[in-house]
């Protein structure tokens, strides 16, 4: 497996979502997975932050299988948004 790299700017953006007020509420679905080509791993803290932010704002969350291969202890999140 290639060496994993974490995009620090991305992590700062994810961590800052809580402070963006209504911006996050414009999403009804978030899908999270590792970038595959070239491979980039997302830090576990960023994923748990995304889980918390989506729960707080009642946003559907789908974690791709690549997340569970790296972090099998995370809760299974394979939600779909409600049809409008």
Order of alpha helices (4+ residues) and beta strands (2+ residues): alpha-beta-beta-beta-alpha-beta-alpha
